[in-house]
Amino acid sequence: MPMPSRKVLHAAWRERIGPVWKSRMAAGLGAVLVGLFAWGFALAADHAQLAFNRFSGAWPYAPLIVSPLGFLALAWLTRIAAPEARGSGIPQVIAAARDPAGASRRGLTSLRTAVFKLAATLIALLVGGSVGREGPTVQVGAAIMAAIHRVLRIPVTSAVIIAGGAAGVAAAFNTPIAGVAFALEELAAAYEQRLTLLVMAAVMIAGLVPLSLAGDYIYFGVVAEAMPAVRALPAALLVGALGGAAGGLFSRISLKFLARGFLIGRRPLITALVCGAIVGVIGVASHGLTWGTGYDAARTLVEGGRQPLWFAPAKFVATLASSLSGAPGGVFAPSLSVGAGLGGLMANLFPEESRSAIVLIGMIAYFVGVVRAPLTGVVIIAEMTANRGMILPLFAAAVIADVAAKAVSGRRLYHGLADRYRAGEPEKTAETDTEKAPGTAPGA
């Protein structure tokens, strides 16, 4: 049998083998860079929050001026420099996955937007914003993955964008399985085998990078508390319904107030100033408990400690004001904090049960109410606490919360906000699933 000629081998490499290896190399390199970015971003965000805490400790009433002016400056800079960077970042990734070519033109996943997003989120933490870094990490992760593919001259598809965003979730929380679940449940418009394989590879690589740099850690620490499924059912029903309804209320208000033509849309800078004032006043009144991501407060509750009864509603309002201000920043971590506060509040109704277990149910209930991704919620809480004994109660609470949230706000938050980035179409504020844009995931 004659050996293939050099010309034949070259053609085979160029047409079949080469593109496959280039694609794999791009995905692997992109995932490593996403992991490195997420690790560095986490450190920078922690330092930014510590810096603001020291500042507010030295000058307790200064945030009454710093927060409003900081939010005003961020809203103005975002509008003139990178409008695609405002808010969480997850809606932008959903919109980009729907139309990868259009996303490239509009800068939804450009490196310029990503750099601005990084800096603006850190500034939001420096002025006391109740924001998280996880949503921004999703958008920056998608931008990094898309940039690597563009450099290597590989087409940027929906799968590439979703893989980058999912890698961001995995690296931000050190939760690889949750990254896959979030990609399939929230980011992806349709299930594709190629998408799944790319997501899994990117998520695992991105998750291993922070792990190798920061060591083996669990986001909230190991939580061994558990409740038997039968005994946990009353708490899952009650807390799941209340948490889901509260999360749905957050989504409904956000979608309504961020609608084009509403007051916030017509007076964005005044809105930012007012929202900053609200954040500052609540933060000063709560002695700083509502500023930042809320991680420390949530961890105290998860470990069985207590917070004031007003913590959950105060953090809810502070997070809502931060989100409505137009400043970049996510709602993932603040939502977990609000949910933990709700669980701590509801634990008083179940004095014979473990407070930590009720707090976990509250976390997943509110988180699912906001994000409307039950599978992701269960997986992310389980991975963030290394708790397997609460899987069934968490699933029950997540399902109930999803139903309650849908009753309050039929439109999912991220998908509703993603409609604002559809080229050539007006923003939508539809509150029923019947008005979804084509290409939205089933059940979205």
Disulfide bonds with the S-S distance in Angstrom:
none
